[in-house]
Amino acid sequence: MIGALVLHGLLIVGMGILYVTTYSFPSLAIGGKLGPGFWPRSVALLGIGLTLVSASQTIRGRRRMRSGPDAAGPAGDSEPAEGPAERPLAMGRFWLAVAIFAAFGGVLGLVGFVVAATALAGTTIWLIGLKSKIWSAAAPLLIGLGFAMLFGRVLQVALPRGIGIFRELSYYLY
């Protein structure tokens, strides 16, 4: 639990630094009255809030494990049902998710946002184990195109277009 809370603390400090840094952005009226620091500030505040919720759930879960009879395994063990045997699998999935996200960042400039976001959504859906084959195929396409429309058209954010045929594709979409 201490390690998880230290990680939560580091995340909060990092997002706090991001939040404070956004006030140093030059004040431009290009994006309207919101200014260039609005979205990073909003994401940092949302991240801080969600991290605090996660930390409180970690503390509550630990308290429940210590005192609750339902937290013990079927044989009345002191270990919860998702004990040490599940931890290596969970850590492997975590590092796989980190690798997928790093690959997303690595190929973003080459294949463009639409293809990279679709691939990221597809691999994440595969990683969490969505059972429905229809949703497993449709959701990544909807997510990739939806984010491209939202950020490229509605919010007019300059998204990476990629090179070659990926660049051509992105011009048709946004």
JOQUIUR-V890932 format. One record per residue. N is the residue number from 1. RES is the residue in one small letter. PSI is psi in whole degrees, 0 to 359 (* if undefined). Layout:
n = [N:N]
res = [RES:RES]
psi = [PSI:PSI]
This chain:
n = [1:2:3:4:5:6:7:8:9:10:11:12:13:14:15:16:17:18:19:20:21:22:23:24:25:26:27:28:29:30:31:32:33:34:35:36:37:38:39:40:41:42:43:44:45:46:47:48:49:50:51:52:53:54:55:56:57:58:59:60:61:62:63:64:65:66:67:68:69:70:71:72:73:74:75:76:77:78:79:80:81:82:83:84:85:86:87:88:89:90:91:92:93:94:95:96:97:98:99:100:101:102:103:104:105:106:107:108:109:110:111:112:113:114:115:116:117:118:119:120:121:122:123:124:125:126:127:128:129:130:131:132:133:134:135:136:137:138:139:140:141:142:143:144:145:146:147:148:149:150:151:152:153:154:155:156:157:158:159:160:161:162:163:164:165:166:167:168:169:170:171:172:173:174]
res = [m:i:g:a:l:v:l:h:g:l:l:i:v:g:m:g:i:l:y:v:t:t:y:s:f:p:s:l:a:i:g:g:k:l:g:p:g:f:w:p:r:s:v:a:l:l:g:i:g:l:t:l:v:s:a:s:q:t:i:r:g:r:r:r:m:r:s:g:p:d:a:a:g:p:a:g:d:s:e:p:a:e:g:p:a:e:r:p:l:a:m:g:r:f:w:l:a:v:a:i:f:a:a:f:g:g:v:l:g:l:v:g:f:v:v:a:a:t:a:l:a:g:t:t:i:w:l:i:g:l:k:s:k:i:w:s:a:a:a:p:l:l:i:g:l:g:f:a:m:l:f:g:r:v:l:q:v:a:l:p:r:g:i:g:i:f:r:e:l:s:y:y:l:y]
psi = [322:317:319:320:326:317:318:317:318:320:318:317:315:315:329:320:317:316:313:323:329:338:347:355:141:144:106:148:26:316:17:201:347:324:167:343:356:309:315:323:318:316:320:316:319:317:318:315:313:326:322:320:315:318:318:324:324:315:315:320:322:320:319:321:323:323:338:133:336:350:342:159:179:333:7:19:162:343:140:168:327:72:206:334:334:339:315:322:317:319:322:318:322:312:329:320:320:317:320:316:322:320:321:312:326:324:356:316:335:313:352:168:317:310:317:318:322:317:319:314:318:315:327:319:320:319:321:348:41:129:325:120:326:311:327:331:320:321:314:321:315:320:312:311:322:314:323:318:315:308:322:317:306:307:352:47:135:100:151:132:344:189:156:226:332:324:317:315:317:330:332:333:319:*]
